[in-house]
Amino acid sequence: GKAVYVESDYNHVMDIKDLEMKLKANPDCNHVMVSHMRGKLANMNAIADLCKKYDAILLEDCAHSLGVRWEGEHSGHVGIACAISSQSYKMINSGEGGFFLTDDPLMAAKCAVYAGAY
């Protein structure tokens, strides 16, 4: 699919109305990547609902939201997977690097192959 950028709202999180407009206007957009910044989470229920409606896979960038919860679950548990960068200015840093977390066995297997684990 192609990348389509979505505006942020006045809380500096993903604008739900703009997301729906972009998904509707771009039927070949099949993934949504939500970046949680500075401990703020967007309305993940609304985003998940739009992903289901438009048949898009939901991914989360959680480098800036470690420890933050959405309805009792840690950030990164709404989508199929989450990425956590550990670049030098992140909460957990290793200079460069990161983590990719998923509970989907097929996604995990594909990522292991891409990372050269097999």
TORPANU-937021 format. One record per atom (N, C-alpha, C): x, y, z; residue in one letter. Coordinates in steps of 0.2 Angstrom, whole numbers, plus 5000, padded with zeros to 4 digits. Example, Ala and Ser with C-alpha at 12.3 -4.5 7.8 and 13.67 -1.06 7.14 Angstrom:
<palos>
506649725039A
506249785039A
506649845039A
506449895035S
506849955036S
506450005039S
</palos>
This chain:
<palos>
500449945000G
500050005000G
500450065000G
500150124999K
500550184999K
500450225006K
500950265007A
500950305013A
500450365012A
500050375017V
499650435017V
499650465024V
499850525025Y
499950555031Y
499250585034Y
499150575040V
498550605044V
498750655049V
498350705049E
498450765053E
498350745061E
498650785065S
498550775072S
498050825074S
497650815080D
497150855082D
497450905087D
497050945091Y
497250995096Y
497650965102Y
497550895103N
497950865108N
498550825106N
498750845100H
499350815096H
499350735096H
498750715095V
498650645093V
498350635086V
498350575084M
498050565077M
497250595077M
497150625072D
496450655071D
496050605068D
495550585071I
495050525069I
494750545063I
494450605062K
494050625056K
494550635050K
495150655051D
495650655045D
495750585043D
495850545048L
496050475047L
495450445042L
494850445044E
494350415041E
494250445034E
494350515033M
494350545026M
494950515022M
495550505025K
496050485021K
495950405019K
495750365024L
495550295022L
495050295017L
494550335017K
494050335012K
494250355005K
494750405005A
494950434999A
495550384996A
495850345000N
496350304997N
496250234999N
495850194995P
495650124996P
496250084996P
496850104993D
497450054993D
497850064999D
497650105003C
498050115010C
497750065014C
498250015016N
498049955019N
498349945026N
498649995029H
499049995035H
498950065038H
498850065045V
498850125049V
499350115054V
499850165054M
500350165059M
500250225064M
500050215070V
499950265075V
500550275079V
500750335079S
501350355083S
501150395090S
501250355095H
501050385102H
501650435104H
501450495105M
502050545107M
501950575114M
502450575117R
502450605124R
501950585129R
501850515129G
501350485133G
500650495132G
500450525126K
499750535124K
499550485119K
498950455120L
498750405116L
498050435112L
498050415106A
497450435102A
496850395104A
496250405102N
495650365103N
495750295100N
496050245103M
496250185100M
495650145098M
495050155101N
494450115100N
494250145093N
494250205092A
493950235086A
494450215080A
495050215081I
495550205076I
495550125074I
495450085079A
495350015078A
494749995074A
494150035076D
493550025072D
493650045065D
493950105063L
494050125056L
494550075053L
495050045056C
495449995053C
495049935051C
494549915055K
494149855053K
493649875047K
493349935048K
492949965042K
493249965036K
493849985035Y
494249995029Y
494749945028Y
494749885032D
495149835031D
495849845031D
496049885036A
496749905036A
497049875043A
497749865042I
498049835048I
498349885052I
498249885059L
498349935064L
499049915067L
499549965066L
500149955070L
500250015074L
500650005079E
500750065084E
501550075085E
501750135086D
502450155088D
502350185095D
502650145099C
502550155106C
503250175110C
503750205106A
504350225110A
504250275115A
503750325114H
503650375118H
503050365123H
502750305123S
502150285127S
502250225132S
502850215134L
503050155138L
502650165145L
502250125147G
501950125154G
501250165153G
501050185147V
500450225146V
499950165145V
499350175147R
498750125146R
498150155143R
497850115139W
497250125135W
496750075138W
496250095142E
495750055144E
496049995148E
496550005152G
496849955156G
497449915152G
497549925146E
498049885142E
498649935141E
499249905141H
499749955139H
499749975132H
500050025130S
500050045123S
500349995119S
500149985113G
500449935109G
500049875109G
499549865113H
499149805113H
498449805109H
498349865106V
497749875102V
497849845095V
498349865092G
498549845085G
498849775085G
498949755079I
499249685078I
499949685080I
500349735080A
501049745082A
501249815084A
501749815088C
502049885090C
502749885089C
503049945087A
503749955087A
503950005092A
504549985095I
504850035100I
505550045099I
505650105097S
506350125095S
506750135101S
507350115101S
507850135107S
508350175105S
508250225101Q
508750275099Q
508950315105Q
509450355104S
509750385110S
509350435114S
508850465111Y
508350515115Y
507750475118Y
507650415117K
507050385119K
507050365126K
506550345129M
506450325136M
506950265138M
506950215134I
507450165135I
507950165129I
508550175130N
508950185124N
509550135124N
509750125118S
510350085117S
510850115111S
510750175110G
511050215105G
510650205099G
510650145096E
510250135090E
509950065091E
509350055088G
509049985089G
508349995091G
508049935093G
507349935095G
507049875096G
506349875096F
505949805098F
505349805093F
505149745091F
504549745087F
504149685091F
503549705093L
503149655098L
502549645094L
502349575094T
501749555092T
501549495095T
500849475095D
500649415098D
500349375092D
500449395086D
500249365080D
500749315077D
500749255078P
501249205076P
501549215068P
501049225064L
501249235057L
501749305056L
501449355059M
501849415059M
502549405062M
502549375068A
503249355072A
503649315067A
503449265064A
503849225059A
504149265054A
503749305051K
503949355045K
504449395048K
504349425053C
504849475056C
505549445058C
505449385060A
506149345062A
506549335056A
506149315050V
506549305044V
506849365041V
506449425041Y
506749485039Y
507349515043Y
507349495050A
507849515054A
508449465054A
508349415050G
508949365049G
508949315055G
508449305059A
508449265064A
508449185062A
508249175056Y
508249105053Y
508649095047Y
</palos>
